[in-house]
């Protein structure tokens, strides 16, 4: 069993409140728009981190991260990218990649809108953690955490605080 934290769109900030929410997690997944190298380094020092780059990330961050990450966690196959859309409204090329990869979990960011839903068409759980940073149009900083045990996902919790 692992406790996983999911964040996105930090845009160069590392929030003490978000880190406090994620403190109990074994690892953190960051769905892009990290912001800069110092922010990436801070999140990497905080917890084991799997991250992708987003549209605002410069060449330094992009040199260290990939656009799409496909990895295993506790028996679940995970696919993560920044601009992914959401079920029935995926970004161009995402549905085809989901059919190819067949992940159990798909994580995207970019929208700054927290959304968790089942995608029965692709047989996966979809997570968008919203935005954990201090810049953007969102009014709340948000993050997710949940437990994975085999293919079982449970104890989903949402963090929200005014920006």
C-alpha positions, 0 to 999 in steps of 0.5 A, a space after each residue: 500500500 502506498 499513499 500518493 499525493 497529486 499536484 499540478 500547476 505550482 507555477 514556481 511556488 512551494 506552499 507550506 500548507 500543500 506540503 503539510 497536506 502531502 506530508 503523510 504521502 509516500 510519493 508525489 506526482 506533479 502533472 506539470 507547470 512546475 515553474 522553474 528549476 528551484 521549485 522542481 528541486 524543492 519538490 524533489 527534496 520533499 518526497 520521491 517525485 514523478 513529474 512531467 513538464 507543462 506549457 509554462 516550463 522553460 528548457 531547463 525544466 523540460 531537459 529534466 522532465 518528459 512531456 508524458 510519464 508512464 510508470 507503475 505504482 502498486 500494480 497500477 499503470 499510470 500515465 501522466 501529462 500536463 495538457 490532457 483534457 478530461 474524459 470524453 474531451 481529451 486533448 488531441 492525441 491523448 485518447 489514442 495514447 490511452 488506447 495504446 498504453 491502457 493505464 489504470 490511472 490517467 493524471 493531467 493538469 493545466 485546467 486549474 480545475 480539480 476533477 476526479 472521475 471514472 472513464 469507463 470508455 478507457 477503463 481508468 480513473 482520471 485525476 486532475 489535482 487543479 492548481 497548487 500554485 500562487 498564480 493563475 485564474 484559480 481562487 483555491 489552491 488544490 491538491 489530492 491524496 489517496 491510497 493505492 493497494 494493488 489496483 484498489 484506489 481508496 481514501 481519496 482526500 482533497 486539499 483546498 485553501 484560498 490562494 
